[in-house]
């Protein structure tokens, strides 16, 4: 991953973490930040968005697509947008690299339309693999070295070993059992954040959750008030984000990431996992760190792709990866869970790591209050919050 000013494009994370990687836009950069109204397209919101497959995206989906492109090519914002991250940024100018990128995105769409009936079989990553220029010849050391360990997004189903229901049942039992999990109607968690590479950490956060699908995460920096407070909220129908140091200060989530926010809110209550996820299938097992895991793939409430990895010994969830959609490739969002502790007869992960295309953030919980009443209005966007300002 190439850092720099790619975090300025952060726009689609559904939980705490990666948003803190954003760096302040000052002076002219702030003046250029557009006002975002609900469900406006990228072309209506930003200047000079002309690519056919991008211009009609919602704002959050457009910025997610920018994240996919930069990650797949190992670039950051400043590589295409001169001065990004400074007071001299120019988002509108068309340097040669941006012009070429438009051509490549159109080519990608044509390849999939012509050869795969419009199915997204080829993406930027298919050729670039995190490099600006695709490698054209295999290295012989790679040919005779360890096998390629890159995994497909889509899990190949296997029929030997435990089935998906058995794996999920073991998970629910490991957490405390269905009866105790069903008794958890809300919780409030507090803790601290630790940023990846020394960026974005040092904050204190709250997670407010209410069954079946309300969730808010807020982070504040008491020692650094200049950073501003950040919020990610979903109230069962709508979602919004406040990210003071990002390109857009606060805005409604209206694209495919809204599905991700809903899934995160529902998965905060594992007792409802069997009604949240459908089409469960078991894939080939894997190793994650010191864990041997069983892999289950499913669809979320809006058919978004979700992959779950459960520790084979304890049954506990080690990792969840959900995938958003974009015209240039899937948008992965990953959660890694650790340090499960008993709270009122139910196990909660007191440590989790949130990873997105532009960053990684660790969260250490210090306290979880089960069935504590969340503050009134905590899941709704305040009337004082105006999108894009």
C-alpha angles and dihedrals in degrees: 000000000000113000125195116100102343088105089071087074093058108129114130110055114127101202142030121300126047093056090068088065089072116112123219118270108214139189110340093012090059091047091056095052105117127229109247120209120191115283095000113150126241091251091053093047105039130042122247100013099147106147109119097226094045108039096073095048120111114256095257093047090048092053090046088055089052088053091052092051095048093046094046092051098036092242137130133215095271092059090071103017111054114229096011108167094029138078090260099061118142113194094175104054117100110224116183093263093057091047090051091047091057090052091049093050090052090047090051091053091049092050093053094042095047101039107024104033091253095305111139097246095141126047137169089269092055089077108014104048093190095317131110093226119039115240110245102190130047117239111237091226087060092047092055096032131083115318119267107274097195110126131214119248090230114068118226108229120240126194103200121088127022118345125234095264091052092051092048092046090053089051093051091048091049090054092054106282136285095277095056093041091052089055091062105093098161142355141191119211129187133189148117135283129228117199126222113253091005093296127125098001134120097070131127118228143192127207115200117189133175125181135283102016116337120115137159130179120190130179130193134183107213092179093046109036090166088075091065128217121288128211137185115185140174121182101188094275112031136032134203138179133210113197109160095187097046129090090264115040099206133346146152119269107230106153134073091300087072086070088053092052091051092049092050090051093050095044089055083079105053092186088078096048093113092057094039096054129049137182094035117189134172121237134190113301121252144192121247111183106305093342127100104207142196111224123219124180125195145152124261125225091285095038094263113157116255129181120195126192118199126193106251094218104040099026091225123139111259101174141007123192120186124186128218122195133246135161090252101046144310119304109228122206116183135195123190117194130203144149098050113197134184116253116176091335096312126098119233126184105245092191127046136161122215118203129185134164092276105038154345129239132186123212125198115195118214100181140013121193111198118215091001111153112250115230115273113271094007092132096049130081110254116245088235092062111095117191114251096008 
